Amino acid sequence: MNKQELKKRIIEAIDANRDSIIRAGREIYSTPELGYKEVESTKTAVNFLKDLGLEIEENIAVTGCRARLNEEAKGPKVAILGELDSVAVADHPDAAENGNMHACGHNIQMGGLLGAALGLVKSGVLKELDGRVDIMATPAEEFIELEYRENLRKEGKITYFGGKQELIKKGAFDDVDMSMMFHALDLGENKALIGPESNGFIGKKIKFIGKESHAGSAPEEGINALNAAMLAMNNIHAQRETFKDSDRVRVHPIITKGGDIVNVVPADVRMESYVRARTVEGMLDSNTKVNRALKAGAMAVGAEIEITEIPGYLPILRYENMDEIFKGNLEELGLAGRIVEGGDFTGSFDFGDVSHLMPTLHPMIGGIKGSLHTREFQITDEELAYIVPAKAMAMTVVDLLFDGAKRAKDILANFKPVMTKDEYLEFMESNDKIIKA
Ligand SMILES: [Zn+2]
């Protein structure tokens, strides 16, 4: 069979099972769960994959699951990923009682992921390929509920707050050569966006420690931690002109505690911030400046400071050779002329971490309306949202692994990771610390 015939079989298999794929996506939509709590969503994925006759590894990082489609085969391994977690948008009409809501469209990714698995298995194309394919439903992409995750960490259940960070640490990607997934996005008249790049970030919690005294009768005996925080905030602003435009730095601190009662000089003031940038160097450089600015604020009033650094996500890197294959498949599926190239996202995705270790693919696909994470989010075209990316991802696997896995091997031969796994873990550890001054 030639490559075109294999792709045709995939398309037919997915079309014939269109309803069950969309049903799985809808089911996850209607049971939105936050990160590391995706119990029901994992079940939906497990049941779907079991129906394909696959063996499933469950709860790969607290929740989530994985299926190895053809472990017995030889050759490079491609992992297809989909994210399980929702966000919370309580005022969305489809929000669950607890406020949870799939307003980032991760349920769409899951439909696409399960559809791609179905296409590859039911079409029978796997035996014609010279490589292996894994399906991974991953937890906790959204960097939220930090206290809950801090507790999981204390209980020894996780090391990192992001699902893919945790999976990398646990070795889930050790036998994977390349990875792909997609994300939903409102693209207006267009249908797909290829090759987005994003910012990475370092998370920070800051505590300014001063000394209480009566604010009216003895302010001279106190050390005002709020003044330290305000100076620090201005010091950060004074750094902004030194940030390179190309680094796309975003620093957005907030004060989460400004004092206790008004007639006591504030002695405990808290701040939180992200430091985001387009490259690891940019992240580290701007973070050094932000820490300097914070410490200087404390120093000026004689306060102490405690900075807790939390490893955030790395920027998403773009691999044009992967993009090109995927784009070709979208065109074969009728999207020609409606595909945008390149996108500049100053937000962050945990798939960025994976993109520092191996060639990756992370297109954005339409089929939704409204901004992500808002009450306007709406799925408007289920065919485009779920079915098109399912087909395109499975077809991309065929391109990569057909004919001795020539294309995958070519990409891998010219690939040098930004970091090895060891370097990655070292980087994560170096950003996981408490600085006191
Ligand atoms: Zn998302």
Residues whose N, C-alpha, C, O or C-beta is under 5 A from the ligand:
A	BS01	ZN	C104
